[in-house]
Amino acid sequence: MSLGYLFGGGVGTEPHGLELYRTYEVVQGWYEQVSAWTGLTVGQILEEDLPTAQEERQSVGTVREAALAIGVHDLLASFNLRPAAIGGLSLGAMTASCLAGSLGRRELFEMLAGSRDTPEPPADDPQQGIAIAFGSLADGAPAHPGENVPGVYLAGDFGPTVDGTKRIMMLAGHAEALGALAAEAPPGTVVPLPGRTIAVHTPLRRPYRDFMAPRIDAIPFSAPEIPLLSCLESKVLRTADDVKDLFQRNSTDPISLVDVYTGMKEQGVQLGLVMGPSIPEGILAFPFPVVHIERPEHVEQALTTAYELGIDLTGAPALS
């Protein structure tokens, strides 16, 4: 039996990880290091309000989420808990790649911080948005609500709910089209998210991808040291070029949590630890037990669960 680490995507606006930071020196030291690499203060990374400009806000938000996820990883490593397989969604996929040994931590955080220089979209561009959608699991049902609707794209598939009644997805695209779809669909089927103005994982994110491409090209990637599951297709990433391709495509291609956890199951994972709060707890159906780690008491829960399940940690490498 082995352990898998899951890293969520998205950029939250609320501070997370304050209790972990205040409780553990290893987390405090890690945030000081991220501060030195990014030029952001620990307060900016940890808890202060995010900037208002879209791309700068996104940049600082990604630094915040990745810092917490790696901080949790390092805290677990201090208790000799390490993964045998690893993967994540979007930003989480890049964080997982770093922890699999495919790029350095400094390179990851300098890339995230540098994305603040991405040009803001023209003022007259159509407003973008994101929505959560609840799709049917019935045979013959549309692939997602709004399928074939202009301006609406399937951006993410999170899989079936625990009760098996629906599938949770993320739609993105033009805000007007998403709003119209929400109004036409059965109540609660499509829920636009307020304040989300970037159509992540859709072709509308092409300007960002093009701007970041040379910066990603400059990163010295290497082959993962442990099984690294892709969120862009059903695949184990095995080479430096595989990881580089994920980084280049991540902003414009749809993501799938199903691909990640199915791949982990095939790798023999029997317990998943979710780093940070970015994957909802208790809603999604995983093929193995999962423990979400955001506060100090969750660390003890993870250690206890791993022990009770007899998770084999002897073969897990010490990743830095």
GUBALO-340279 format. One record per residue (C-alpha): residue number from 0; residue in one letter; y, z, x. Coordinates in Angstrom, 3 decimals, padded with zeros to 6 digits, always signed. Layout:
# GUBALO-340279
num	residu	py	pz	px
NUM	a	Y	Z	X
...
# end
This chain:
# GUBALO-340279
num	residu	py	pz	px
0	m	+000.000	+000.000	+000.000
1	s	+003.417	-000.872	+001.375
2	l	+007.116	-000.386	+000.744
3	g	+009.708	-003.018	-000.188
4	y	+013.508	-002.739	-000.083
5	l	+015.577	-004.508	-002.758
6	f	+019.305	-005.171	-002.406
7	g	+021.387	-006.146	-005.414
8	g	+024.278	-008.575	-005.527
9	g	+027.676	-008.507	-007.096
10	v	+030.874	-006.714	-006.218
11	g	+031.530	-003.548	-008.159
12	t	+035.000	-002.175	-008.726
13	e	+033.984	+001.481	-008.879
14	p	+033.469	+003.598	-005.738
15	h	+029.847	+004.369	-004.897
16	g	+028.164	+006.417	-002.216
17	l	+030.741	+009.203	-001.944
18	e	+028.126	+011.959	-002.143
19	l	+025.936	+010.290	+000.474
20	y	+028.945	+009.915	+002.765
21	r	+029.961	+013.546	+002.381
22	t	+026.412	+014.843	+002.853
23	y	+024.960	+012.887	+005.786
24	e	+026.388	+012.406	+009.274
25	v	+024.398	+009.200	+009.771
26	v	+026.275	+007.668	+006.817
27	q	+029.631	+008.915	+008.079
28	g	+029.039	+007.402	+011.497
29	w	+027.986	+004.116	+009.943
30	y	+031.183	+003.815	+007.874
31	e	+033.253	+004.482	+011.006
32	q	+031.453	+001.581	+012.687
33	v	+032.079	-000.768	+009.747
34	s	+035.734	+000.249	+009.821
35	a	+035.995	-000.693	+013.490
36	w	+034.434	-004.106	+012.883
37	t	+036.420	-005.050	+009.766
38	g	+039.840	-003.480	+010.356
39	l	+039.537	-001.680	+007.015
40	t	+039.905	+002.082	+006.864
41	v	+036.934	+004.178	+005.765
42	g	+038.925	+004.997	+002.617
43	q	+039.396	+001.306	+001.815
44	i	+035.693	+000.661	+002.284
45	l	+034.513	+003.717	+000.422
46	e	+036.745	+004.529	-002.517
47	e	+040.280	+003.119	-002.653
48	d	+041.344	+000.512	-005.199
49	l	+040.400	-003.021	-004.239
50	p	+043.162	-005.556	-003.503
51	t	+044.483	-007.600	-006.407
52	a	+044.322	-011.112	-004.858
53	q	+041.028	-012.706	-005.880
54	e	+039.528	-013.686	-002.528
55	e	+040.765	-010.599	-000.682
56	r	+039.379	-008.419	-003.467
57	q	+036.037	-010.193	-003.240
58	s	+035.992	-009.788	+000.542
59	v	+036.692	-006.052	+000.560
60	g	+034.267	-005.587	-002.324
61	t	+031.446	-007.252	-000.396
62	v	+032.158	-005.058	+002.631
63	r	+031.990	-002.012	+000.348
64	e	+028.661	-002.962	-001.224
65	a	+026.988	-004.032	+002.029
66	a	+028.187	-000.902	+003.841
67	l	+026.621	+001.328	+001.205
68	a	+023.343	-000.616	+001.142
69	i	+022.907	-000.469	+004.917
70	g	+024.014	+003.153	+004.933
71	v	+021.188	+003.969	+002.507
72	h	+018.760	+002.005	+004.699
73	d	+019.809	+003.968	+007.780
74	l	+019.573	+007.258	+005.941
75	l	+016.013	+006.478	+004.857
76	a	+015.173	+005.398	+008.414
77	s	+016.315	+008.821	+009.622
78	f	+013.445	+010.194	+007.491
79	n	+011.036	+007.604	+008.983
80	l	+011.013	+005.526	+005.813
81	r	+011.072	+001.781	+006.531
82	p	+010.182	-001.364	+004.578
83	a	+007.256	-003.705	+005.113
84	a	+009.068	-006.441	+003.142
85	i	+012.704	-006.936	+002.200
86	g	+014.893	-009.085	-000.005
87	g	+017.941	-009.149	-002.214
88	l	+020.269	-011.042	-004.507
89	s	+023.381	-012.885	-003.350
90	l	+025.227	-010.460	-001.065
91	g	+022.030	-008.418	-001.075
92	a	+020.119	-011.387	+000.336
93	m	+022.527	-011.551	+003.264
94	t	+022.311	-007.790	+003.770
95	a	+018.518	-007.974	+003.694
96	s	+018.603	-010.814	+006.229
97	c	+020.620	-008.625	+008.552
98	l	+018.198	-005.727	+008.206
99	a	+015.270	-008.086	+008.790
100	g	+016.772	-008.804	+012.200
101	s	+018.034	-012.339	+011.495
102	l	+021.649	-011.623	+012.430
103	g	+023.609	-008.755	+013.870
104	r	+025.383	-006.205	+011.765
105	r	+028.699	-006.964	+013.410
106	e	+028.311	-010.670	+012.648
107	l	+027.575	-009.915	+009.001
108	f	+030.586	-007.661	+008.511
109	e	+032.975	-009.872	+010.450
110	m	+031.881	-012.761	+008.218
111	l	+032.415	-010.712	+005.038
112	a	+035.798	-009.435	+006.189
113	g	+036.845	-012.918	+007.312
114	s	+036.189	-014.362	+003.865
115	r	+039.475	-012.760	+002.775
116	d	+041.177	-015.804	+004.318
117	t	+039.594	-018.153	+001.780
118	p	+042.457	-020.016	+000.037
119	e	+043.187	-018.791	-003.467
120	p	+042.451	-021.344	-006.227
121	p	+045.394	-023.416	-007.439
122	a	+047.332	-021.724	-010.237
123	d	+046.637	-024.605	-012.619
124	d	+042.845	-024.552	-012.143
125	p	+040.863	-023.593	-015.254
126	q	+040.112	-019.872	-015.280
127	q	+036.592	-018.946	-014.256
128	g	+034.370	-016.191	-015.595
129	i	+030.946	-014.545	-015.754
130	a	+028.836	-013.421	-018.691
131	i	+025.591	-011.543	-019.132
132	a	+023.183	-013.333	-021.458
133	f	+020.042	-012.236	-023.256
134	g	+017.578	-015.067	-023.637
135	s	+014.409	-015.514	-025.634
136	l	+010.952	-015.270	-024.052
137	a	+009.418	-017.451	-026.776
138	d	+007.723	-020.703	-025.878
139	g	+010.045	-023.655	-026.328
140	a	+013.213	-021.541	-026.233
141	p	+016.192	-022.863	-024.247
142	a	+016.127	-022.042	-020.542
143	h	+019.256	-019.990	-021.143
144	p	+021.925	-019.555	-023.829
145	g	+024.417	-022.366	-023.473
146	e	+021.958	-024.765	-021.871
147	n	+023.626	-028.214	-021.636
148	v	+027.031	-026.777	-022.616
149	p	+029.719	-028.289	-020.341
150	g	+031.355	-025.718	-018.097
151	v	+028.507	-023.184	-018.438
152	y	+025.956	-022.680	-015.663
153	l	+022.916	-020.457	-015.205
154	a	+023.972	-018.370	-012.206
155	g	+021.234	-015.738	-012.104
156	d	+017.867	-014.814	-013.577
157	f	+017.025	-011.104	-013.596
158	g	+013.771	-011.461	-015.504
159	p	+012.281	-009.778	-018.571
160	t	+013.374	-006.407	-019.876
161	v	+011.054	-003.402	-019.714
162	d	+010.217	-003.694	-023.415
163	g	+009.378	-007.380	-023.020
164	t	+011.690	-008.505	-025.827
165	k	+014.220	-010.600	-023.896
166	r	+015.206	-012.044	-020.544
167	i	+018.442	-011.002	-018.850
168	m	+020.487	-013.699	-017.151
169	m	+023.918	-014.242	-015.677
170	l	+026.003	-017.202	-016.807
171	a	+029.097	-018.386	-014.966
172	g	+031.587	-021.186	-015.267
173	h	+034.826	-021.886	-017.074
174	a	+036.049	-018.794	-018.914
175	e	+037.057	-020.793	-021.974
176	a	+033.590	-022.321	-022.315
177	l	+031.917	-018.934	-021.851
178	g	+034.178	-017.387	-024.480
179	a	+033.414	-020.158	-026.954
180	l	+029.693	-019.788	-026.315
181	a	+029.888	-016.024	-026.877
182	a	+031.672	-016.582	-030.185
183	e	+029.088	-019.106	-031.393
184	a	+025.936	-017.321	-030.221
185	p	+024.276	-014.481	-032.175
186	p	+026.170	-011.211	-031.630
187	g	+025.352	-009.583	-028.300
188	t	+023.564	-012.630	-026.909
189	v	+026.358	-013.658	-024.529
190	v	+028.728	-010.982	-023.235
191	p	+031.644	-012.130	-021.000
192	l	+032.481	-009.585	-018.295
193	p	+036.160	-008.602	-018.155
194	g	+037.966	-008.996	-014.870
195	r	+035.378	-011.314	-013.316
196	t	+037.277	-014.441	-012.327
197	i	+034.894	-016.088	-009.836
198	a	+032.108	-018.355	-011.129
199	v	+029.611	-017.192	-008.528
200	h	+026.435	-019.196	-007.850
201	t	+027.741	-022.358	-009.509
202	p	+029.162	-025.644	-008.223
203	l	+032.643	-024.287	-009.018
204	r	+032.313	-022.117	-005.913
205	r	+032.166	-025.172	-003.641
206	p	+035.640	-024.652	-002.094
207	y	+034.554	-021.198	-000.883
208	r	+031.279	-022.586	+000.472
209	d	+033.088	-025.331	+002.368
210	f	+035.616	-022.871	+003.798
211	m	+032.907	-020.495	+005.007
212	a	+030.519	-023.171	+006.307
213	p	+031.860	-023.348	+009.896
214	r	+031.931	-019.559	+010.118
215	i	+028.291	-019.396	+009.078
216	d	+027.423	-022.211	+011.478
217	a	+028.819	-020.084	+014.305
218	i	+026.501	-017.138	+013.597
219	p	+023.475	-016.907	+015.941
220	f	+020.629	-016.526	+013.459
221	s	+017.067	-015.686	+014.464
222	a	+013.692	-015.527	+012.710
223	p	+013.148	-012.479	+010.467
224	e	+011.050	-009.698	+011.975
225	i	+009.454	-008.741	+008.636
226	p	+008.771	-010.761	+005.457
227	l	+012.157	-011.732	+003.988
228	l	+012.080	-012.958	+000.391
229	s	+014.512	-015.630	-000.763
230	c	+016.507	-015.286	-003.976
231	l	+017.218	-019.027	-004.158
232	e	+013.602	-020.152	-004.589
233	s	+010.092	-018.755	-004.450
234	k	+009.816	-018.571	-000.675
235	v	+009.367	-016.304	+002.324
236	l	+012.099	-017.039	+004.870
237	r	+010.389	-017.389	+008.241
238	t	+012.801	-019.147	+010.601
239	a	+016.406	-018.883	+011.747
240	d	+017.142	-022.157	+009.950
241	d	+015.676	-020.761	+006.726
242	v	+018.102	-017.839	+006.842
243	k	+021.077	-019.999	+007.797
244	d	+020.303	-022.286	+004.841
245	l	+020.297	-019.277	+002.502
246	f	+023.704	-018.190	+003.778
247	q	+025.149	-021.689	+003.339
248	r	+023.779	-022.207	-000.186
249	n	+024.193	-018.672	-001.498
250	s	+027.637	-019.088	-003.054
251	t	+026.846	-022.226	-005.088
252	d	+023.133	-021.946	-005.990
253	p	+021.649	-019.806	-008.792
254	i	+019.819	-016.628	-007.781
255	s	+016.586	-015.125	-009.082
256	l	+015.457	-011.511	-008.900
257	v	+012.102	-012.687	-010.212
258	d	+011.551	-014.764	-007.083
259	v	+012.299	-011.721	-004.933
260	y	+010.084	-009.175	-006.651
261	t	+007.244	-011.643	-007.263
262	g	+007.276	-012.516	-003.573
263	m	+007.235	-008.831	-002.664
264	k	+004.244	-008.247	-004.929
265	e	+002.431	-011.070	-003.130
266	q	+003.243	-009.330	+000.167
267	g	+001.433	-006.217	-001.032
268	v	+004.474	-004.131	-001.977
269	q	+003.486	-001.185	-004.187
270	l	+006.819	+000.676	-004.276
271	g	+010.319	-000.794	-004.315
272	l	+013.418	+001.085	-003.209
273	v	+016.680	-000.299	-004.603
274	m	+019.597	+000.231	-002.228
275	g	+022.743	+001.275	-004.095
276	p	+023.708	+000.808	-007.760
277	s	+023.930	-002.978	-008.068
278	i	+020.575	-003.541	-009.837
279	p	+020.560	-001.786	-013.242
280	e	+018.147	+001.122	-013.553
281	g	+015.521	+001.353	-016.270
282	i	+016.259	-002.018	-017.889
283	l	+014.283	-004.638	-015.968
284	a	+010.510	-005.026	-015.695
285	f	+009.328	-004.838	-012.091
286	p	+005.705	-005.477	-011.034
287	f	+005.682	-002.170	-009.123
288	p	+007.429	+001.227	-009.429
289	v	+011.033	+001.309	-008.193
290	v	+013.339	+004.117	-007.117
291	h	+017.101	+003.534	-007.179
292	i	+018.986	+005.273	-004.389
293	e	+022.659	+006.082	-004.745
294	r	+022.934	+009.871	-004.421
295	p	+021.371	+012.538	-002.159
296	e	+018.787	+013.616	-004.742
297	h	+017.480	+010.051	-004.879
298	v	+016.533	+010.253	-001.199
299	e	+014.169	+013.143	-001.897
300	q	+012.795	+011.237	-004.882
301	a	+012.068	+008.215	-002.678
302	l	+010.325	+010.315	-000.042
303	t	+008.268	+012.172	-002.635
304	t	+007.266	+008.988	-004.465
305	a	+006.247	+007.235	-001.243
306	y	+004.101	+010.225	-000.289
307	e	+002.493	+010.496	-003.731
308	l	+001.624	+006.786	-003.792
309	g	+000.193	+006.924	-000.278
310	i	+002.558	+004.267	+001.062
311	d	+001.515	+003.146	+004.557
312	l	+004.518	+003.289	+006.879
313	t	+002.661	+003.043	+010.190
314	g	+003.111	-000.710	+010.504
315	a	+006.764	-000.916	+009.496
316	p	+009.014	-001.768	+012.452
317	a	+012.101	+000.281	+013.209
318	l	+014.929	-002.063	+012.233
319	s	+018.476	-001.529	+013.399
# end
